Amino acid sequence: MTKQSQPRTAGISRFAAARKENNLGNLRESAEQLLRERGYVAVSVDDIAKGAGVTRRTFYKHFDGKLEIAMDIFVRQLEKSKRIWGSIAEAEFRDAEAVHAWIERLIDYYAGNPITRMMLEIGVFEPQSTERLQSIAPIIMGELGKGIPAFAFTSAAGEEERWAEAWMLVMQMMNQTYMLAAGFSLLEPPMVARLLTRQFHGFVRAHDHAAPAAERRRRAG
């Protein structure tokens, strides 16, 4: 390669990289808009590619399929929801009224987020996604454990049952708020908020002695 051709080659490489990144952004934007508007089942890979102004072949250069791009959207949304979940760890989590207000905020957040319905559809029509969806609960537990002793876990023996109880509680909260948001719940939001408050508050009180180091970190911070 001559010295004269090197700048040209570098320029072509930068152009290709920029184009690839642009295609990825367009695909994400197209998918999020279509999935919000129509839901998961009604949208195809061809719809997403067309909305992004790219070919089906280009789509598969970035994603394995519709499920992967839907999960990509959800993971990016998870960063915002983590902050809402974790906010109770910075509040009076032992106070039932504070917990109730927090759960109402969770319900309102998911009710106003069209991605919630999409995730419910994925859970029904994409069985292979179950493990990935269930892995969200430990992430949320980690956020709660930053300030709430009941959710703070160590490698010490004997914590398996408390971990399982915490996981079941978070999964229950996720399921109920998702079902309300999608209009699938048989219960009204106020009743769901009261029942989840009772469960969460009861768990926190029952295990308030757990992981005292987490509580010391919270007070120090």
C-alpha positions as CSV (number, residue, x, y, z in Angstrom):
1,M,0.0,0.0,0.0
2,T,1.4,3.4,-1.0
3,K,1.5,6.3,1.4
4,Q,-1.0,8.2,-0.8
5,S,-3.6,5.3,-0.5
6,Q,-3.4,5.1,3.3
7,P,-5.4,8.2,4.1
8,R,-8.1,7.1,1.6
9,T,-8.3,3.7,3.2
10,A,-8.6,5.1,6.6
11,G,-11.3,7.4,5.4
12,I,-13.3,4.6,3.9
13,S,-12.9,2.6,7.2
14,R,-14.2,5.5,9.2
15,F,-17.1,6.0,6.8
16,A,-18.0,2.3,7.1
17,A,-17.9,2.3,10.9
18,A,-20.1,5.5,11.0
19,R,-22.6,4.0,8.6
20,K,-22.7,0.8,10.7
21,E,-23.3,2.8,13.9
22,N,-26.0,4.8,12.1
23,N,-27.8,1.7,10.9
24,L,-27.7,0.3,14.5
25,G,-29.2,3.5,15.9
26,N,-31.9,3.6,13.2
27,L,-32.8,0.0,13.8
28,R,-33.2,0.6,17.6
29,E,-35.3,3.7,17.0
30,S,-37.5,1.9,14.4
31,A,-37.9,-1.1,16.7
32,E,-38.8,0.9,19.8
33,Q,-41.3,3.0,17.9
34,L,-43.0,0.0,16.3
35,L,-43.0,-2.1,19.4
36,R,-44.5,0.7,21.4
37,E,-47.2,1.3,18.9
38,R,-48.2,-2.2,17.9
39,G,-46.8,-4.6,20.5
40,Y,-44.4,-7.4,20.0
41,V,-46.5,-10.0,18.1
42,A,-47.7,-7.6,15.4
43,V,-44.2,-6.4,14.4
44,S,-41.9,-8.3,12.1
45,V,-38.2,-8.0,11.3
46,D,-39.1,-6.7,7.9
47,D,-41.2,-3.9,9.5
48,I,-38.3,-2.9,11.7
49,A,-35.8,-2.9,8.8
50,K,-38.2,-0.9,6.6
51,G,-38.7,1.6,9.3
52,A,-34.9,2.0,9.7
53,G,-34.4,2.4,5.9
54,V,-32.2,-0.7,5.7
55,T,-32.5,-4.2,4.3
56,R,-33.4,-7.4,6.1
57,R,-29.8,-8.5,5.6
58,T,-28.5,-5.4,7.4
59,F,-30.8,-6.1,10.3
60,Y,-29.3,-9.5,10.8
61,K,-25.8,-8.1,10.8
62,H,-26.7,-6.4,14.0
63,F,-29.3,-8.7,15.7
64,D,-30.1,-12.4,15.6
65,G,-33.8,-11.7,15.4
66,K,-36.8,-9.7,16.8
67,L,-36.4,-11.1,20.3
68,E,-32.8,-9.9,20.6
69,I,-33.6,-6.3,19.5
70,A,-36.6,-6.3,21.8
71,M,-34.4,-7.4,24.7
72,D,-31.9,-4.7,23.7
73,I,-34.6,-2.1,24.1
74,F,-35.7,-3.5,27.5
75,V,-32.2,-3.6,28.9
76,R,-31.7,0.0,28.0
77,Q,-35.0,0.8,29.7
78,L,-33.9,-1.1,32.7
79,E,-31.4,1.5,33.7
80,K,-34.2,4.0,34.3
81,S,-36.4,1.5,36.2
82,K,-33.5,0.5,38.4
83,R,-33.4,4.0,39.7
84,I,-37.1,3.9,40.6
85,W,-36.8,0.5,42.3
86,G,-33.7,1.6,44.2
87,S,-35.2,4.9,45.4
88,I,-36.9,3.2,48.4
89,A,-33.4,2.2,49.7
90,E,-32.7,5.9,50.1
91,A,-36.1,6.6,51.8
92,E,-37.8,5.5,55.0
93,F,-38.2,1.9,53.9
94,R,-39.3,0.8,57.4
95,D,-42.3,3.1,57.1
96,A,-45.4,1.5,55.6
97,E,-46.7,4.8,54.2
98,A,-43.3,5.5,52.4
99,V,-43.3,2.0,51.0
100,H,-46.9,2.4,49.8
101,A,-46.1,5.7,48.1
102,W,-43.1,4.1,46.4
103,I,-45.1,1.1,45.1
104,E,-47.7,3.6,43.7
105,R,-44.8,5.3,41.8
106,L,-43.8,1.9,40.4
107,I,-47.3,1.1,39.3
108,D,-47.6,4.5,37.6
109,Y,-44.2,4.1,35.9
110,Y,-45.0,0.8,34.3
111,A,-48.6,1.9,33.5
112,G,-47.1,4.8,31.5
113,N,-44.5,2.7,29.7
114,P,-45.6,0.8,26.6
115,I,-42.5,-1.4,26.8
116,T,-44.3,-3.2,29.7
117,R,-46.9,-4.7,27.4
118,M,-44.2,-5.7,25.0
119,M,-42.4,-7.7,27.7
120,L,-45.5,-9.5,28.7
121,E,-46.1,-10.6,25.1
122,I,-42.5,-11.8,24.9
123,G,-43.0,-13.8,28.0
124,V,-46.0,-15.6,26.4
125,F,-44.8,-16.0,22.8
126,E,-41.0,-16.4,23.4
127,P,-40.6,-19.2,26.0
128,Q,-36.8,-19.0,25.6
129,S,-36.9,-15.5,27.0
130,T,-38.1,-16.7,30.5
131,E,-34.6,-17.1,31.9
132,R,-33.5,-13.7,30.7
133,L,-36.6,-12.0,32.2
134,Q,-36.2,-13.8,35.5
135,S,-32.6,-12.6,35.7
136,I,-33.9,-9.1,36.1
137,A,-35.0,-9.8,39.7
138,P,-31.5,-10.3,41.1
139,I,-30.5,-7.0,39.5
140,I,-33.3,-5.2,41.3
141,M,-32.5,-7.0,44.5
142,G,-29.0,-5.6,44.2
143,E,-30.3,-2.1,44.0
144,L,-32.5,-2.6,47.0
145,G,-29.7,-4.2,48.9
146,K,-27.6,-1.1,48.7
147,G,-29.6,0.4,51.5
148,I,-32.0,-2.2,52.9
149,P,-30.5,-4.9,55.1
150,A,-33.2,-7.5,54.2
151,F,-32.0,-7.4,50.6
152,A,-28.3,-7.3,51.3
153,F,-26.7,-10.7,50.8
154,T,-23.2,-12.1,51.4
155,S,-21.6,-15.4,50.6
156,A,-22.3,-16.6,54.1
157,A,-24.1,-19.9,54.5
158,G,-27.7,-20.0,55.5
159,E,-28.9,-17.1,53.3
160,E,-30.4,-19.2,50.6
161,E,-33.9,-19.1,52.0
162,R,-33.9,-15.4,52.5
163,W,-32.5,-14.9,49.0
164,A,-35.3,-17.1,47.6
165,E,-37.9,-15.2,49.5
166,A,-36.6,-11.9,48.3
167,W,-36.5,-13.2,44.7
168,M,-40.1,-14.4,44.9
169,L,-41.2,-11.0,46.4
170,V,-39.5,-9.0,43.6
171,M,-40.9,-11.3,40.9
172,Q,-44.4,-10.9,42.4
173,M,-44.0,-7.1,42.4
174,M,-42.8,-7.1,38.8
175,N,-45.6,-9.4,37.6
176,Q,-48.3,-7.5,39.3
177,T,-47.2,-4.1,38.1
178,Y,-46.7,-5.5,34.6
179,M,-50.2,-7.1,34.6
180,L,-51.8,-3.8,35.8
181,A,-50.0,-1.8,33.1
182,A,-51.2,-4.2,30.4
183,G,-54.8,-4.3,31.6
184,F,-54.6,-8.0,32.4
185,S,-55.0,-7.8,36.2
186,L,-58.3,-8.7,37.9
187,L,-57.4,-6.3,40.7
188,E,-57.6,-2.5,40.9
189,P,-54.3,-0.6,41.3
190,P,-55.1,0.6,44.9
191,M,-55.7,-3.0,46.1
192,V,-52.5,-4.2,44.4
193,A,-50.6,-1.3,46.0
194,R,-51.9,-2.2,49.5
195,L,-51.2,-5.9,49.1
196,L,-47.6,-5.4,47.8
197,T,-47.0,-2.8,50.5
198,R,-48.0,-5.4,53.1
199,Q,-45.7,-8.1,51.6
200,F,-42.7,-5.8,51.1
201,H,-43.0,-4.2,54.5
202,G,-43.4,-7.6,56.2
203,F,-40.3,-8.9,54.5
204,V,-38.2,-5.9,55.5
205,R,-39.4,-6.1,59.1
206,A,-38.9,-9.9,59.3
207,H,-35.3,-9.6,58.1
208,D,-34.4,-6.2,59.5
209,H,-31.5,-7.8,61.5
210,A,-29.9,-9.2,58.3
211,A,-26.6,-7.9,56.8
212,P,-26.0,-5.1,59.4
213,A,-23.0,-4.0,57.4
214,A,-25.3,-2.7,54.7
215,E,-27.2,-0.6,57.2
216,R,-24.0,0.9,58.5
217,R,-23.0,1.8,55.0
218,R,-26.3,3.4,54.4
219,R,-26.1,5.5,57.6
220,A,-22.5,6.5,56.8
221,G,-23.4,7.6,53.3
